[in-house]
Amino acid sequence: MEYFEDLAIGDSATFGEYEVTREEITTFAGQYDPQPFHTDGDAAEESMFGGLVASGWHTAAMTMRLLVDHRLSGTGAMGALGVDSLRWPVPVRPDDVLSVRTEVVEKEEWGDARGRVATEVTTTTDADETVLSMIGQVLWQRR
């Protein structure tokens, strides 16, 4: 088990491989962000994106899945206080393959039982385009 004390500022990791499908983009958007450039390929062609793109919220959800599967599962991570500086500089498109890079940028003790860890998170495509950046504020269990 990895605890708050095991993390150091500057620790970094790159992981994951998540292939995004057209069906997943339209299904997520249909339920949570039903704008035409997320749900309708023809309308998306006429949009500023020139084609179907994933919702930024979907990009955040896919990033979270990669974080849980490859970084947080089986650790002392206790949940997040929130995120800072969330950005979607380039949209995710069908057939993009996503991966995540994390770097610990700040730590502080939060009493005897836990600590707060600020982690810079960057999600990129297989073409090395950044599609999400944020700083996660996560509570970690202390030893």
C-alpha positions as CSV (number, residue, x, y, z in Angstrom):
1,M,0.0,0.0,0.0
2,E,1.3,3.4,-0.9
3,Y,0.7,6.2,1.7
4,F,1.1,9.9,1.9
5,E,4.6,9.6,3.3
6,D,5.7,7.5,0.3
7,L,5.0,10.3,-2.2
8,A,7.6,13.0,-2.9
9,I,7.3,16.2,-4.9
10,G,8.6,15.5,-8.4
11,D,7.4,11.9,-8.5
12,S,6.0,11.2,-11.9
13,A,4.5,8.4,-14.0
14,T,3.1,7.9,-17.4
15,F,0.5,5.1,-18.0
16,G,-2.6,3.9,-19.7
17,E,-3.9,3.2,-23.2
18,Y,-7.5,4.0,-23.7
19,E,-9.0,3.9,-27.2
20,V,-11.9,6.2,-27.7
21,T,-14.8,5.1,-29.9
22,R,-17.4,7.1,-31.9
23,E,-20.1,5.2,-30.1
24,E,-18.8,6.0,-26.7
25,I,-18.5,9.7,-27.6
26,T,-22.1,9.9,-28.8
27,T,-23.5,7.7,-25.9
28,F,-21.8,9.8,-23.2
29,A,-22.8,13.1,-24.9
30,G,-26.4,11.9,-25.4
31,Q,-26.8,11.4,-21.7
32,Y,-24.6,14.2,-20.2
33,D,-23.7,16.9,-22.8
34,P,-26.1,16.7,-25.8
35,Q,-24.5,19.3,-28.0
36,P,-24.6,18.5,-31.7
37,F,-20.8,18.4,-32.2
38,H,-20.8,15.6,-29.6
39,T,-23.9,13.7,-30.7
40,D,-24.4,14.1,-34.5
41,G,-21.6,13.5,-37.0
42,D,-23.2,15.5,-39.7
43,A,-23.8,18.5,-37.5
44,A,-20.2,18.1,-36.1
45,E,-18.8,18.4,-39.6
46,E,-20.4,21.9,-39.9
47,S,-19.1,23.0,-36.4
48,M,-15.9,24.7,-35.6
49,F,-14.4,21.3,-34.8
50,G,-14.9,19.9,-38.3
51,G,-16.0,16.6,-37.0
52,L,-17.3,14.7,-34.0
53,V,-15.5,15.4,-30.7
54,A,-15.9,14.1,-27.2
55,S,-17.3,16.3,-24.4
56,G,-14.6,17.7,-22.1
57,W,-16.5,16.1,-19.3
58,H,-16.2,12.8,-21.1
59,T,-12.4,13.4,-21.4
60,A,-12.3,14.0,-17.7
61,A,-14.2,10.8,-17.0
62,M,-11.8,8.8,-19.3
63,T,-8.9,10.4,-17.5
64,M,-10.3,9.4,-14.1
65,R,-10.7,5.8,-15.3
66,L,-7.0,5.7,-16.3
67,L,-6.0,7.2,-13.0
68,V,-8.0,4.7,-11.0
69,D,-6.9,1.7,-13.0
70,H,-3.2,2.6,-13.2
71,R,-2.4,4.9,-10.3
72,L,-4.9,5.1,-7.5
73,S,-6.3,1.6,-7.0
74,G,-4.8,-0.2,-4.1
75,T,-3.2,3.0,-2.6
76,G,-4.1,5.2,0.4
77,A,-5.9,7.7,-1.9
78,M,-9.1,8.7,0.0
79,G,-10.8,10.9,-2.6
80,A,-10.4,14.3,-4.1
81,L,-11.1,17.7,-2.7
82,G,-11.5,18.9,-6.3
83,V,-9.4,20.0,-9.3
84,D,-7.7,23.3,-10.2
85,S,-7.0,24.7,-13.6
86,L,-9.0,22.2,-15.6
87,R,-8.4,22.7,-19.3
88,W,-9.2,20.9,-22.6
89,P,-6.8,22.5,-25.1
90,V,-7.5,20.0,-27.9
91,P,-10.7,17.9,-28.3
92,V,-10.7,14.1,-28.2
93,R,-11.8,12.5,-31.5
94,P,-12.9,9.0,-32.3
95,D,-10.0,6.5,-32.5
96,D,-7.7,8.6,-30.3
97,V,-5.7,6.6,-27.8
98,L,-5.3,8.3,-24.5
99,S,-2.6,8.1,-21.9
100,V,-2.0,10.0,-18.7
101,R,1.1,11.6,-17.1
102,T,1.1,12.6,-13.4
103,E,3.5,14.6,-11.3
104,V,3.3,15.4,-7.6
105,V,3.7,19.2,-7.3
106,E,2.7,19.8,-3.6
107,K,2.1,18.0,-0.3
108,E,0.8,19.0,3.1
109,E,-0.2,17.2,6.2
110,W,-3.9,17.4,7.1
111,G,-3.8,16.1,10.7
112,D,-2.7,12.7,12.0
113,A,-4.8,10.6,9.6
114,R,-4.3,12.1,6.1
115,G,-2.4,14.5,3.9
116,R,-3.3,16.5,0.8
117,V,-1.3,15.9,-2.4
118,A,-1.6,18.2,-5.4
119,T,-0.8,16.3,-8.6
120,E,-0.5,17.7,-12.1
121,V,-2.4,15.5,-14.5
122,T,-1.9,15.6,-18.3
123,T,-3.9,13.5,-20.7
124,T,-2.5,13.1,-24.2
125,T,-3.4,11.3,-27.4
126,D,-1.2,8.8,-29.3
127,A,-0.3,11.8,-31.6
128,D,1.1,13.5,-28.4
129,E,-1.6,16.2,-28.3
130,T,-2.6,17.4,-24.8
131,V,-6.4,17.0,-24.4
132,L,-6.7,17.6,-20.7
133,S,-4.6,19.3,-18.0
134,M,-5.5,19.8,-14.4
135,I,-4.2,19.7,-10.9
136,G,-5.9,17.2,-8.7
137,Q,-6.2,17.8,-5.0
138,V,-6.4,14.4,-3.4
139,L,-6.4,13.3,0.2
140,W,-4.1,10.4,1.1
141,Q,-4.1,8.2,4.1
142,R,-1.1,8.6,6.4
143,R,0.7,5.6,8.0
